Amino acid sequence: MSIDMAKYKVAIYIRLSREDDKTDEEGKYHKRDSESVKNQRNILQKYIEQNKLNLVNEYVDDGYSGSNFDRPSFKKMINDIEKGLINMVIVKDLSRLGRNNIETSEYVDRYFPIHRVRFIALLDDVDTELDTMGNEMASFKIVINEYYNRITSKNIRTTVKNKKTDGLFLGWKAPYGYKKSSEDKYKLEIDEKAAKVVRRIFELAKAGNGPNKIANILTQDKIPTPSNYANLNRGLRSTAYNLWCSRTIDEMLSNETYIGNLTQGRRKKIYGLKMEIRTSKTDWIIVENTHAPIVDKTTFEQVQKIRSKNLKSGSKIHNYLFKHFLRCKECGHAIGITTRTNRRQSYTSCTYYQKYSKLKLCTPHTMNYGKLEAEIISKIRQLCENYVDRNSFKSIIEDEEKNNNEYEKLKVQVSSLEKELDNYDNYFDDIYLDLKKKKINEEQYERTKSKLEVEQKYKKERLDKLNERLSNTSNHTAEEKQILKFINEYISFKKPSKELLALLINRIEIDENKKIDIYFNFKI
């Protein structure tokens, strides 16, 4: 089939992020030559020259992750596509477009075809205008790319955890009351102005004041909040500007950093979401005596005893499925979930309303959580049915399971043949000894030797063929098996995990009229 290449207005898209870098022995990052912007540009330009294509523009996102599509140059390219300036996009491979399974598939399978844009991923043999083998494997490669991103993220987290365990402070901002040392950015030193407020907070708590009351006292005294003190509230000020939060006070009162024990890992990021969740104390990384204390240990321990008495006894911790996804439509704050006393049912409530109910800064947003969860799951399952080619994914899984079974059978055959071939040296030695001991004559020896050589040659040839088949048959590692488990979960959606939900959902907003809006990580 002849294709008129002159009709195409071509864009080349190049992406490089920290996930593509390497680290030297001193912990410094360097760009990988094989993935550099220059390398990608050379490959793409060579293809354009060979095919005499009309290059309209180059779009480069250097230093942006492939886990989401919030990238300036990519957005500009999409804008140019919708203006009709671009009708062909070329990338080095699918991972350069993105490593987010759902959104990458959305662009390749839906967005580009709808906008009549020819998409090419050179090294993956993907070309939406042609019938290529790469097109057939694109869906699976996109899943693999996302899983690679997860593994990379996991490796980075391991490195960070090791440094924290060594007592190095790795936060982008020092805890309130401290500042990073000018001599060593991994060490903390006291910021005396803020430290006075920290000491006051502990003294108020020691006197029996709870976090909510302490927050109100600081707000009334017009003490700048930690974020305002660090000059983090820029631009438009919200209604909560300079209002101290009881949760902030509670976290400070439990933080051993204030007695000189560096405490890190109190929060962690959820993969696929631009948000953090609080971790349990068992997951914190605490290294003692790394810096000067602001509060003495006696005061800290007294405060902990008072806090433990004030905690409600017998309260259950519920791992609600949508706990970290719910947001208030009106004020933008989190929607909390609570179980009422002596009742099995749980209800939602705007956390901002709960904290400042007297100020009437928001409304309750009360809903039955059980019914809310069922409704959300129903909507997401419906979306999965519309967006996922179930038969295609099931076919991949079934094929891979067959490959695994064949692989195991081949391994047994190879092992058996190798053992048989190992015995042939003994066979040759035996008949030679028989000849020397005159148990057999020369003619019998040659005949037996010839027979053994034929058998040995045949088995070696058979072993080579089996090894070749073995090398061409996939056998899944633990990581690859996890991918198949993820695909199975993705297509069935019978019991979604939080990990899967993080891939699908950005946030869920509830307004004061109980209307639910689900915002996905991809275009619907």
Phi, psi and omega in degrees: 000129181269130181245130178282100183287341183291341183282350186270135172254105196265139170240135170254135181245129183236132178223139176218136180223176180298335179293344180262001183272174174232160183244134179273185184295337181269002179086011180272145181269143177223145178290137174284130182302321184292341182244010185292160178302317181298317181296314178299316181299317181297317180296315183290318180294325178296319178296318180296318179295317181296326183259007177050051181268158180265100180281118181269315184201158176243133182239122185235126172244095182263116180098019181243136181291151176271001183285345175214171184251022177276070183232133186299313182290324177296317179297321179296320178297316178298320178297320179291327176297315182288341173276353181086012182278339184231135173226016176207130181237130180237132175232162180295312175205174185299328182293336178289327176293314178176160177245014176264114186307306188292310183290321179297316177299323180300317181290314184291314188272337186235303187299307182299314178298319181298322181267012177054045178252125176281128182244132180230128170246102193304303188286345178262003178058037177260126178211108186292352179268340184242163177267090183247157176296327179299326178298321181293326184265358186303315183301317182290322179296323179296319177297317179299319180299318179294320181294324175301318180298323179293318180296317178300315179299320180295319180296320178296317179299323179295317179298315180298317180298320179297320179293322178294321179296332178279001177087019178267131178280122185244006180291150178286339180221136179293151176300149179306129183106345179234169172217159178289140179296137179290339181268330181214109185294346179269003180243153179253146171225156188289135170259098193301324181299311180285329181298327177299321179291320179299315179297321178297319180299316180292324178294319178297319179293320180295333178279000176102005179279135179279167181306320182294318180292320178297319179298319180294321179297314181294322178295315180296325180278002178057041174280126180301135177294162179307319180291322178290323179297324179275005179060043180265345179268089179254161177078216182292136180267135180279175179292345181265011183303125177066022173262122179288144182252138181297327178296322178298315179298315182298319179293321179295318182293338181260002188269111181291351177304328183286350174251017175095002178259110183296119183243116181229168181080021179285344176225156175217153180276146173267127182300131177091352179239144176271061182205164178238155174236153179283142180257162177285159185299332180295340181265355180289151175250111185243122177241123188282149171054052179261346184200175181289136179280152173263324182243139178285155186296326180297312178299316182300315182293322177298317180296322180295321178295319179294317180297319182294326178288329181279343180291141180292129179279147175075007181284141181261143176264119182258132178266071183297137185300319185253021186306317186263012181251341187279129179229152177278128181295324186283311186253346178085357180278171183292149171263119180273165180230128180227150175256122183288149182303134178061021176230148179274339185278148178247153184226153178268158177199140178293122183294330179292320177296318181298318183288322186235043183301326181291332180276349179054047180278345177204187181241166189298319184058046182278129177216154173288117186295321181303314179291322179298314181298317180298320181293318181294315180300319179300318181293318182290320178299320178298319180295318179299319179299324182283328190260339187257130173280089187301316182298321181296313181293320179297322178298317178299314183296315180297318179297318182292326178293321176297317179300319180297318179297316179296320180301314181296319178297318180296321179299319179296316180295317179297315180299318180296316180295320179299321178294319178298316181293328178297334183280345186294327176300322178293321180299315180295321178296320182296313182290332177292319177296321177299322178295315182295325180275002177063029173284333175228157179269178183300319182295316179296321179299311182296320180295316180292319179299315179299318179297316180295322180295320178296315180297317181297315179299316180299316182290327176295317178297320179294321179296318178300317180294320179295319178296324178295316177296322180297318181291335180266000180252126184288141171229121189283135170284176178300322180294318181292325177295326177295325178298313180297322177298319180297317180297317178302315180295321183299317185276336181271315179051034179283320178222085186294143175265165178294329178297316179294318180298324179297328178288325185273318193248136173271309178196164177234119182257138178237128180263175185293346176264012176069023175278136185252127175239122179258125178253115184270167179275017180206165181282136179267000000 
